[in-house]
Amino acid sequence: PEMMQMFQQQAERFGTTTQPRDIVSIKPGDPTQNKPHELTTDTGETVLAHTVILATGAT
């Protein structure tokens, strides 16, 4: 957990915003037309993003 916090803090220093969510589907965007990816959360919310970082976790 400590290392992940350090990674997140470093990213935030460069202006990155994080929105931890449980994603159930991703519709890829088209970067050549500046169209974002369309993500659907487990609650049905739609989130648009130009960059997505997947963190699947580990046990």
PQR file of N, CA, C, O and H, with PARSE charges and radii, in Angstrom:
ATOM      1  N   PRO A   1       0.809  -1.215   0.000 -0.5600 1.5000
ATOM      2  CA  PRO A   1       0.000   0.000   0.000  0.2800 2.0000
ATOM      3  C   PRO A   1       0.848   1.273   0.000  0.5500 1.7000
ATOM      4  O   PRO A   1       0.491   2.261  -0.641 -0.5500 1.4000
ATOM      5  N   GLU A   2       1.980   1.245   0.727 -0.4000 1.5000
ATOM      6  CA  GLU A   2       2.809   2.445   0.810 -0.0000 2.0000
ATOM      7  C   GLU A   2       3.379   2.820  -0.559  0.5500 1.7000
ATOM      8  O   GLU A   2       3.392   3.994  -0.928 -0.5500 1.4000
ATOM      9  H   GLU A   2       2.270   0.442   1.248  0.4000 1.0000
ATOM     10  N   MET A   3       3.846   1.825  -1.306 -0.4000 1.5000
ATOM     11  CA  MET A   3       4.416   2.105  -2.621 -0.0000 2.0000
ATOM     12  C   MET A   3       3.348   2.644  -3.571  0.5500 1.7000
ATOM     13  O   MET A   3       3.622   3.554  -4.354 -0.5500 1.4000
ATOM     14  H   MET A   3       3.835   0.871  -1.006  0.4000 1.0000
ATOM     15  N   MET A   4       2.146   2.098  -3.511 -0.4000 1.5000
ATOM     16  CA  MET A   4       1.069   2.581  -4.372 -0.0000 2.0000
ATOM     17  C   MET A   4       0.712   4.030  -4.043  0.5500 1.7000
ATOM     18  O   MET A   4       0.408   4.814  -4.942 -0.5500 1.4000
ATOM     19  H   MET A   4       1.924   1.359  -2.876  0.4000 1.0000
ATOM     20  N   GLN A   5       0.748   4.384  -2.771 -0.4000 1.5000
ATOM     21  CA  GLN A   5       0.482   5.769  -2.375 -0.0000 2.0000
ATOM     22  C   GLN A   5       1.548   6.693  -2.947  0.5500 1.7000
ATOM     23  O   GLN A   5       1.246   7.802  -3.388 -0.5500 1.4000
ATOM     24  H   GLN A   5       0.995   3.747  -2.040  0.4000 1.0000
ATOM     25  N   MET A   6       2.795   6.234  -2.938 -0.4000 1.5000
ATOM     26  CA  MET A   6       3.882   7.039  -3.503 -0.0000 2.0000
ATOM     27  C   MET A   6       3.684   7.235  -5.007  0.5500 1.7000
ATOM     28  O   MET A   6       3.898   8.333  -5.520 -0.5500 1.4000
ATOM     29  H   MET A   6       3.041   5.334  -2.579  0.4000 1.0000
ATOM     30  N   PHE A   7       3.275   6.175  -5.717 -0.4000 1.5000
ATOM     31  CA  PHE A   7       3.018   6.287  -7.153 -0.0000 2.0000
ATOM     32  C   PHE A   7       1.902   7.286  -7.419  0.5500 1.7000
ATOM     33  O   PHE A   7       2.006   8.114  -8.324 -0.5500 1.4000
ATOM     34  H   PHE A   7       3.100   5.283  -5.300  0.4000 1.0000
ATOM     35  N   GLN A   8       0.835   7.207  -6.631 -0.4000 1.5000
ATOM     36  CA  GLN A   8      -0.294   8.108  -6.824 -0.0000 2.0000
ATOM     37  C   GLN A   8       0.110   9.552  -6.532  0.5500 1.7000
ATOM     38  O   GLN A   8      -0.263  10.457  -7.279 -0.5500 1.4000
ATOM     39  H   GLN A   8       0.750   6.535  -5.896  0.4000 1.0000
ATOM     40  N   GLN A   9       0.857   9.778  -5.472 -0.4000 1.5000
ATOM     41  CA  GLN A   9       1.295  11.130  -5.135 -0.0000 2.0000
ATOM     42  C   GLN A   9       2.170  11.711  -6.240  0.5500 1.7000
ATOM     43  O   GLN A   9       2.056  12.892  -6.569 -0.5500 1.4000
ATOM     44  H   GLN A   9       1.160   9.043  -4.866  0.4000 1.0000
ATOM     45  N   GLN A  10       3.041  10.887  -6.809 -0.4000 1.5000
ATOM     46  CA  GLN A  10       3.892  11.365  -7.892 -0.0000 2.0000
ATOM     47  C   GLN A  10       3.047  11.751  -9.103  0.5500 1.7000
ATOM     48  O   GLN A  10       3.274  12.799  -9.708 -0.5500 1.4000
ATOM     49  H   GLN A  10       3.134   9.928  -6.541  0.4000 1.0000
ATOM     50  N   ALA A  11       2.087  10.924  -9.456 -0.4000 1.5000
ATOM     51  CA  ALA A  11       1.221  11.229 -10.597 -0.0000 2.0000
ATOM     52  C   ALA A  11       0.436  12.515 -10.357  0.5500 1.7000
ATOM     53  O   ALA A  11       0.274  13.325 -11.270 -0.5500 1.4000
ATOM     54  H   ALA A  11       1.902  10.073  -8.965  0.4000 1.0000
ATOM     55  N   GLU A  12      -0.046  12.702  -9.149 -0.4000 1.5000
ATOM     56  CA  GLU A  12      -0.820  13.903  -8.826 -0.0000 2.0000
ATOM     57  C   GLU A  12       0.034  15.162  -8.894  0.5500 1.7000
ATOM     58  O   GLU A  12      -0.481  16.235  -9.209 -0.5500 1.4000
ATOM     59  H   GLU A  12       0.086  12.045  -8.407  0.4000 1.0000
ATOM     60  N   ARG A  13       1.322  15.053  -8.608 -0.4000 1.5000
ATOM     61  CA  ARG A  13       2.212  16.213  -8.728 -0.0000 2.0000
ATOM     62  C   ARG A  13       2.291  16.704 -10.173  0.5500 1.7000
ATOM     63  O   ARG A  13       2.587  17.873 -10.420 -0.5500 1.4000
ATOM     64  H   ARG A  13       1.740  14.182  -8.352  0.4000 1.0000
ATOM     65  N   PHE A  14       2.027  15.812 -11.121 -0.4000 1.5000
ATOM     66  CA  PHE A  14       2.051  16.176 -12.531 -0.0000 2.0000
ATOM     67  C   PHE A  14       0.662  16.512 -13.060  0.5500 1.7000
ATOM     68  O   PHE A  14       0.475  16.628 -14.271 -0.5500 1.4000
ATOM     69  H   PHE A  14       1.787  14.862 -10.920  0.4000 1.0000
ATOM     70  N   GLY A  15      -0.314  16.671 -12.168 -0.4000 1.5000
ATOM     71  CA  GLY A  15      -1.646  17.098 -12.560 -0.0000 2.0000
ATOM     72  C   GLY A  15      -2.623  15.980 -12.872  0.5500 1.7000
ATOM     73  O   GLY A  15      -3.724  16.239 -13.358 -0.5500 1.4000
ATOM     74  H   GLY A  15      -0.162  16.577 -11.184  0.4000 1.0000
ATOM     75  N   THR A  16      -2.238  14.741 -12.600 -0.4000 1.5000
ATOM     76  CA  THR A  16      -3.124  13.610 -12.853 -0.0000 2.0000
ATOM     77  C   THR A  16      -4.237  13.571 -11.817  0.5500 1.7000
ATOM     78  O   THR A  16      -3.995  13.788 -10.630 -0.5500 1.4000
ATOM     79  H   THR A  16      -1.343  14.531 -12.206  0.4000 1.0000
ATOM     80  N   THR A  17      -5.450  13.296 -12.263 -0.4000 1.5000
ATOM     81  CA  THR A  17      -6.549  13.070 -11.330 -0.0000 2.0000
ATOM     82  C   THR A  17      -6.881  11.583 -11.351  0.5500 1.7000
ATOM     83  O   THR A  17      -6.842  10.942 -12.402 -0.5500 1.4000
ATOM     84  H   THR A  17      -5.647  13.119 -13.228  0.4000 1.0000
ATOM     85  N   THR A  18      -7.203  11.050 -10.201 -0.4000 1.5000
ATOM     86  CA  THR A  18      -7.556   9.636 -10.122 -0.0000 2.0000
ATOM     87  C   THR A  18      -9.007   9.511  -9.684  0.5500 1.7000
ATOM     88  O   THR A  18      -9.503  10.293  -8.873 -0.5500 1.4000
ATOM     89  H   THR A  18      -7.235  11.570  -9.348  0.4000 1.0000
ATOM     90  N   GLN A  19      -9.664   8.518 -10.235 -0.4000 1.5000
ATOM     91  CA  GLN A  19     -11.053   8.246  -9.896 -0.0000 2.0000
ATOM     92  C   GLN A  19     -11.207   6.740  -9.747  0.5500 1.7000
ATOM     93  O   GLN A  19     -11.666   6.074 -10.675 -0.5500 1.4000
ATOM     94  H   GLN A  19      -9.260   7.883 -10.894  0.4000 1.0000
ATOM     95  N   PRO A  20     -10.836   6.198  -8.608 -0.5600 1.5000
ATOM     96  CA  PRO A  20     -10.957   4.742  -8.425  0.2800 2.0000
ATOM     97  C   PRO A  20     -12.411   4.290  -8.553  0.5500 1.7000
ATOM     98  O   PRO A  20     -13.282   4.761  -7.821 -0.5500 1.4000
ATOM     99  N   ARG A  21     -12.661   3.392  -9.470 -0.4000 1.5000
ATOM    100  CA  ARG A  21     -14.004   2.876  -9.715 -0.0000 2.0000
ATOM    101  C   ARG A  21     -13.897   1.411 -10.109  0.5500 1.7000
ATOM    102  O   ARG A  21     -12.838   0.952 -10.538 -0.5500 1.4000
ATOM    103  H   ARG A  21     -11.953   3.010 -10.064  0.4000 1.0000
ATOM    104  N   ASP A  22     -14.996   0.681  -9.962 -0.4000 1.5000
ATOM    105  CA  ASP A  22     -15.085  -0.678 -10.481 -0.0000 2.0000
ATOM    106  C   ASP A  22     -15.711  -0.587 -11.867  0.5500 1.7000
ATOM    107  O   ASP A  22     -16.880  -0.228 -12.008 -0.5500 1.4000
ATOM    108  H   ASP A  22     -15.856   1.055  -9.614  0.4000 1.0000
ATOM    109  N   ILE A  23     -14.924  -0.916 -12.885 -0.4000 1.5000
ATOM    110  CA  ILE A  23     -15.358  -0.799 -14.276 -0.0000 2.0000
ATOM    111  C   ILE A  23     -15.814  -2.158 -14.786  0.5500 1.7000
ATOM    112  O   ILE A  23     -15.132  -3.166 -14.600 -0.5500 1.4000
ATOM    113  H   ILE A  23     -13.974  -1.208 -12.771  0.4000 1.0000
ATOM    114  N   VAL A  24     -16.979  -2.174 -15.435 -0.4000 1.5000
ATOM    115  CA  VAL A  24     -17.505  -3.436 -15.967 -0.0000 2.0000
ATOM    116  C   VAL A  24     -17.375  -3.524 -17.483  0.5500 1.7000
ATOM    117  O   VAL A  24     -17.427  -4.620 -18.041 -0.5500 1.4000
ATOM    118  H   VAL A  24     -17.533  -1.356 -15.586  0.4000 1.0000
ATOM    119  N   SER A  25     -17.205  -2.380 -18.163 -0.4000 1.5000
ATOM    120  CA  SER A  25     -16.982  -2.423 -19.608 -0.0000 2.0000
ATOM    121  C   SER A  25     -16.256  -1.163 -20.064  0.5500 1.7000
ATOM    122  O   SER A  25     -16.369  -0.096 -19.461 -0.5500 1.4000
ATOM    123  H   SER A  25     -17.163  -1.489 -17.709  0.4000 1.0000
ATOM    124  N   ILE A  26     -15.502  -1.329 -21.161 -0.4000 1.5000
ATOM    125  CA  ILE A  26     -14.781  -0.209 -21.762 -0.0000 2.0000
ATOM    126  C   ILE A  26     -15.048  -0.222 -23.260  0.5500 1.7000
ATOM    127  O   ILE A  26     -14.852  -1.237 -23.928 -0.5500 1.4000
ATOM    128  H   ILE A  26     -15.411  -2.196 -21.651  0.4000 1.0000
ATOM    129  N   LYS A  27     -15.497   0.915 -23.779 -0.4000 1.5000
ATOM    130  CA  LYS A  27     -15.646   1.094 -25.221 -0.0000 2.0000
ATOM    131  C   LYS A  27     -14.485   1.987 -25.651  0.5500 1.7000
ATOM    132  O   LYS A  27     -14.446   3.163 -25.291 -0.5500 1.4000
ATOM    133  H   LYS A  27     -15.656   1.739 -23.236  0.4000 1.0000
ATOM    134  N   PRO A  28     -13.536   1.438 -26.421 -0.5600 1.5000
ATOM    135  CA  PRO A  28     -12.357   2.228 -26.794  0.2800 2.0000
ATOM    136  C   PRO A  28     -12.725   3.487 -27.573  0.5500 1.7000
ATOM    137  O   PRO A  28     -13.633   3.482 -28.404 -0.5500 1.4000
ATOM    138  N   GLY A  29     -12.001   4.560 -27.285 -0.4000 1.5000
ATOM    139  CA  GLY A  29     -12.179   5.803 -28.017 -0.0000 2.0000
ATOM    140  C   GLY A  29     -11.330   5.800 -29.272  0.5500 1.7000
ATOM    141  O   GLY A  29     -10.735   4.781 -29.622 -0.5500 1.4000
ATOM    142  H   GLY A  29     -11.264   4.564 -26.610  0.4000 1.0000
ATOM    143  N   ASP A  30     -11.273   6.927 -29.945 -0.4000 1.5000
ATOM    144  CA  ASP A  30     -10.460   7.076 -31.149 -0.0000 2.0000
ATOM    145  C   ASP A  30      -9.552   8.282 -30.970  0.5500 1.7000
ATOM    146  O   ASP A  30      -9.984   9.419 -31.158 -0.5500 1.4000
ATOM    147  H   ASP A  30     -11.756   7.755 -29.660  0.4000 1.0000
ATOM    148  N   PRO A  31      -8.286   8.041 -30.605 -0.5600 1.5000
ATOM    149  CA  PRO A  31      -7.388   9.170 -30.357  0.2800 2.0000
ATOM    150  C   PRO A  31      -7.125  10.018 -31.598  0.5500 1.7000
ATOM    151  O   PRO A  31      -6.785  11.195 -31.472 -0.5500 1.4000
ATOM    152  N   THR A  32      -7.275   9.447 -32.792 -0.4000 1.5000
ATOM    153  CA  THR A  32      -7.048  10.238 -34.006 -0.0000 2.0000
ATOM    154  C   THR A  32      -8.134  11.289 -34.204  0.5500 1.7000
ATOM    155  O   THR A  32      -7.933  12.270 -34.920 -0.5500 1.4000
ATOM    156  H   THR A  32      -7.551   8.491 -32.894  0.4000 1.0000
ATOM    157  N   GLN A  33      -9.287  11.079 -33.566 -0.4000 1.5000
ATOM    158  CA  GLN A  33     -10.383  12.049 -33.650 -0.0000 2.0000
ATOM    159  C   GLN A  33     -10.654  12.701 -32.295  0.5500 1.7000
ATOM    160  O   GLN A  33     -11.687  13.343 -32.107 -0.5500 1.4000
ATOM    161  H   GLN A  33      -9.450  10.282 -32.985  0.4000 1.0000
ATOM    162  N   ASN A  34      -9.722  12.535 -31.351 -0.4000 1.5000
ATOM    163  CA  ASN A  34      -9.823  13.103 -30.006 -0.0000 2.0000
ATOM    164  C   ASN A  34     -11.087  12.646 -29.278  0.5500 1.7000
ATOM    165  O   ASN A  34     -11.666  13.404 -28.500 -0.5500 1.4000
ATOM    166  H   ASN A  34      -8.883  12.013 -31.504  0.4000 1.0000
ATOM    167  N   LYS A  35     -11.515  11.398 -29.533 -0.4000 1.5000
ATOM    168  CA  LYS A  35     -12.693  10.848 -28.859 -0.0000 2.0000
ATOM    169  C   LYS A  35     -12.237  10.010 -27.669  0.5500 1.7000
ATOM    170  O   LYS A  35     -11.386   9.133 -27.820 -0.5500 1.4000
ATOM    171  H   LYS A  35     -11.045  10.782 -30.165  0.4000 1.0000
ATOM    172  N   PRO A  36     -12.794  10.271 -26.493 -0.5600 1.5000
ATOM    173  CA  PRO A  36     -12.363   9.556 -25.282  0.2800 2.0000
ATOM    174  C   PRO A  36     -12.903   8.127 -25.222  0.5500 1.7000
ATOM    175  O   PRO A  36     -13.832   7.758 -25.941 -0.5500 1.4000
ATOM    176  N   HIS A  37     -12.292   7.344 -24.347 -0.4000 1.5000
ATOM    177  CA  HIS A  37     -12.800   6.011 -24.034 -0.0000 2.0000
ATOM    178  C   HIS A  37     -14.076   6.190 -23.213  0.5500 1.7000
ATOM    179  O   HIS A  37     -14.210   7.157 -22.463 -0.5500 1.4000
ATOM    180  H   HIS A  37     -11.538   7.644 -23.763  0.4000 1.0000
ATOM    181  N   GLU A  38     -15.001   5.263 -23.360 -0.4000 1.5000
ATOM    182  CA  GLU A  38     -16.250   5.304 -22.597 -0.0000 2.0000
ATOM    183  C   GLU A  38     -16.268   4.106 -21.654  0.5500 1.7000
ATOM    184  O   GLU A  38     -16.304   2.957 -22.094 -0.5500 1.4000
ATOM    185  H   GLU A  38     -14.893   4.477 -23.969  0.4000 1.0000
ATOM    186  N   LEU A  39     -16.243   4.386 -20.366 -0.4000 1.5000
ATOM    187  CA  LEU A  39     -16.212   3.338 -19.357 -0.0000 2.0000
ATOM    188  C   LEU A  39     -17.551   3.284 -18.638  0.5500 1.7000
ATOM    189  O   LEU A  39     -18.178   4.315 -18.396 -0.5500 1.4000
ATOM    190  H   LEU A  39     -16.213   5.320 -20.010  0.4000 1.0000
ATOM    191  N   THR A  40     -17.982   2.082 -18.301 -0.4000 1.5000
ATOM    192  CA  THR A  40     -19.210   1.902 -17.536 -0.0000 2.0000
ATOM    193  C   THR A  40     -18.848   1.283 -16.195  0.5500 1.7000
ATOM    194  O   THR A  40     -18.165   0.260 -16.132 -0.5500 1.4000
ATOM    195  H   THR A  40     -17.473   1.244 -18.498  0.4000 1.0000
ATOM    196  N   THR A  41     -19.316   1.918 -15.119 -0.4000 1.5000
ATOM    197  CA  THR A  41     -19.013   1.425 -13.775 -0.0000 2.0000
ATOM    198  C   THR A  41     -20.025   0.365 -13.353  0.5500 1.7000
ATOM    199  O   THR A  41     -21.035   0.139 -14.020 -0.5500 1.4000
ATOM    200  H   THR A  41     -19.871   2.749 -15.169  0.4000 1.0000
ATOM    201  N   ASP A  42     -19.726  -0.272 -12.233 -0.4000 1.5000
ATOM    202  CA  ASP A  42     -20.633  -1.295 -11.709 -0.0000 2.0000
ATOM    203  C   ASP A  42     -21.964  -0.711 -11.240  0.5500 1.7000
ATOM    204  O   ASP A  42     -22.918  -1.455 -11.015 -0.5500 1.4000
ATOM    205  H   ASP A  42     -18.906  -0.088 -11.691  0.4000 1.0000
ATOM    206  N   THR A  43     -22.037   0.607 -11.090 -0.4000 1.5000
ATOM    207  CA  THR A  43     -23.295   1.252 -10.703 -0.0000 2.0000
ATOM    208  C   THR A  43     -24.057   1.795 -11.911  0.5500 1.7000
ATOM    209  O   THR A  43     -25.115   2.405 -11.755 -0.5500 1.4000
ATOM    210  H   THR A  43     -21.261   1.212 -11.273  0.4000 1.0000
ATOM    211  N   GLY A  44     -23.517   1.572 -13.128 -0.4000 1.5000
ATOM    212  CA  GLY A  44     -24.170   2.032 -14.343 -0.0000 2.0000
ATOM    213  C   GLY A  44     -23.749   3.416 -14.799  0.5500 1.7000
ATOM    214  O   GLY A  44     -24.219   3.894 -15.832 -0.5500 1.4000
ATOM    215  H   GLY A  44     -22.657   1.076 -13.255  0.4000 1.0000
ATOM    216  N   GLU A  45     -22.877   4.065 -14.053 -0.4000 1.5000
ATOM    217  CA  GLU A  45     -22.400   5.399 -14.412 -0.0000 2.0000
ATOM    218  C   GLU A  45     -21.478   5.305 -15.630  0.5500 1.7000
ATOM    219  O   GLU A  45     -20.704   4.356 -15.752 -0.5500 1.4000
ATOM    220  H   GLU A  45     -22.495   3.676 -13.215  0.4000 1.0000
ATOM    221  N   THR A  46     -21.561   6.286 -16.525 -0.4000 1.5000
ATOM    222  CA  THR A  46     -20.665   6.366 -17.674 -0.0000 2.0000
ATOM    223  C   THR A  46     -19.591   7.398 -17.380  0.5500 1.7000
ATOM    224  O   THR A  46     -19.886   8.518 -16.962 -0.5500 1.4000
ATOM    225  H   THR A  46     -22.190   7.058 -16.425  0.4000 1.0000
ATOM    226  N   VAL A  47     -18.343   7.011 -17.601 -0.4000 1.5000
ATOM    227  CA  VAL A  47     -17.201   7.896 -17.377 -0.0000 2.0000
ATOM    228  C   VAL A  47     -16.436   7.997 -18.687  0.5500 1.7000
ATOM    229  O   VAL A  47     -16.152   6.977 -19.315 -0.5500 1.4000
ATOM    230  H   VAL A  47     -18.103   6.101 -17.941  0.4000 1.0000
ATOM    231  N   LEU A  48     -16.094   9.221 -19.112 -0.4000 1.5000
ATOM    232  CA  LEU A  48     -15.303   9.441 -20.315 -0.0000 2.0000
ATOM    233  C   LEU A  48     -13.880   9.785 -19.913  0.5500 1.7000
ATOM    234  O   LEU A  48     -13.660  10.575 -18.995 -0.5500 1.4000
ATOM    235  H   LEU A  48     -16.324  10.050 -18.602  0.4000 1.0000
ATOM    236  N   ALA A  49     -12.907   9.186 -20.606 -0.4000 1.5000
ATOM    237  CA  ALA A  49     -11.509   9.434 -20.264 -0.0000 2.0000
ATOM    238  C   ALA A  49     -10.627   9.253 -21.493  0.5500 1.7000
ATOM    239  O   ALA A  49     -10.839   8.345 -22.296 -0.5500 1.4000
ATOM    240  H   ALA A  49     -13.085   8.544 -21.352  0.4000 1.0000
ATOM    241  N   HIS A  50      -9.637  10.130 -21.628 -0.4000 1.5000
ATOM    242  CA  HIS A  50      -8.667   9.990 -22.718 -0.0000 2.0000
ATOM    243  C   HIS A  50      -7.554   9.020 -22.334  0.5500 1.7000
ATOM    244  O   HIS A  50      -6.910   8.436 -23.206 -0.5500 1.4000
ATOM    245  H   HIS A  50      -9.464  10.868 -20.976  0.4000 1.0000
ATOM    246  N   THR A  51      -7.329   8.848 -21.042 -0.4000 1.5000
ATOM    247  CA  THR A  51      -6.310   7.914 -20.557 -0.0000 2.0000
ATOM    248  C   THR A  51      -6.919   7.053 -19.468  0.5500 1.7000
ATOM    249  O   THR A  51      -7.621   7.550 -18.587 -0.5500 1.4000
ATOM    250  H   THR A  51      -7.852   9.322 -20.334  0.4000 1.0000
ATOM    251  N   VAL A  52      -6.644   5.752 -19.536 -0.4000 1.5000
ATOM    252  CA  VAL A  52      -7.149   4.813 -18.538 -0.0000 2.0000
ATOM    253  C   VAL A  52      -5.983   3.969 -18.049  0.5500 1.7000
ATOM    254  O   VAL A  52      -5.238   3.408 -18.852 -0.5500 1.4000
ATOM    255  H   VAL A  52      -6.074   5.349 -20.251  0.4000 1.0000
ATOM    256  N   ILE A  53      -5.826   3.878 -16.743 -0.4000 1.5000
ATOM    257  CA  ILE A  53      -4.821   3.002 -16.150 -0.0000 2.0000
ATOM    258  C   ILE A  53      -5.565   1.893 -15.429  0.5500 1.7000
ATOM    259  O   ILE A  53      -6.339   2.147 -14.505 -0.5500 1.4000
ATOM    260  H   ILE A  53      -6.431   4.334 -16.091  0.4000 1.0000
ATOM    261  N   LEU A  54      -5.327   0.672 -15.855 -0.4000 1.5000
ATOM    262  CA  LEU A  54      -5.983  -0.476 -15.232 -0.0000 2.0000
ATOM    263  C   LEU A  54      -5.112  -1.002 -14.105  0.5500 1.7000
ATOM    264  O   LEU A  54      -3.929  -1.283 -14.299 -0.5500 1.4000
ATOM    265  H   LEU A  54      -4.699   0.466 -16.606  0.4000 1.0000
ATOM    266  N   ALA A  55      -5.696  -1.129 -12.945 -0.4000 1.5000
ATOM    267  CA  ALA A  55      -5.006  -1.708 -11.790 -0.0000 2.0000
ATOM    268  C   ALA A  55      -5.868  -2.861 -11.295  0.5500 1.7000
ATOM    269  O   ALA A  55      -6.852  -2.651 -10.585 -0.5500 1.4000
ATOM    270  H   ALA A  55      -6.657  -0.901 -12.787  0.4000 1.0000
ATOM    271  N   THR A  56      -5.495  -4.076 -11.673 -0.4000 1.5000
ATOM    272  CA  THR A  56      -6.332  -5.230 -11.372 -0.0000 2.0000
ATOM    273  C   THR A  56      -6.156  -5.737  -9.955  0.5500 1.7000
ATOM    274  O   THR A  56      -6.988  -6.499  -9.463 -0.5500 1.4000
ATOM    275  H   THR A  56      -4.696  -4.247 -12.250  0.4000 1.0000
ATOM    276  N   GLY A  57      -5.089  -5.325  -9.292 -0.4000 1.5000
ATOM    277  CA  GLY A  57      -4.859  -5.764  -7.920 -0.0000 2.0000
ATOM    278  C   GLY A  57      -4.199  -7.128  -7.869  0.5500 1.7000
ATOM    279  O   GLY A  57      -4.063  -7.810  -8.885 -0.5500 1.4000
ATOM    280  H   GLY A  57      -4.413  -4.706  -9.691  0.4000 1.0000
ATOM    281  N   ALA A  58      -3.797  -7.510  -6.684 -0.4000 1.5000
ATOM    282  CA  ALA A  58      -3.142  -8.803  -6.481 -0.0000 2.0000
ATOM    283  C   ALA A  58      -3.393  -9.255  -5.053  0.5500 1.7000
ATOM    284  O   ALA A  58      -3.637  -8.442  -4.162 -0.5500 1.4000
ATOM    285  H   ALA A  58      -3.908  -6.956  -5.858  0.4000 1.0000
ATOM    286  N   THR A  59      -3.332 -10.547  -4.854 -0.4000 1.5000
ATOM    287  CA  THR A  59      -3.493 -11.080  -3.502 -0.0000 2.0000
ATOM    288  C   THR A  59      -2.299 -11.917  -3.134  0.5500 1.7000
ATOM    289  O   THR A  59      -2.241 -12.459  -2.030 -0.5500 1.4000
ATOM    290  H   THR A  59      -3.134 -11.207  -5.579  0.4000 1.0000
TER
END
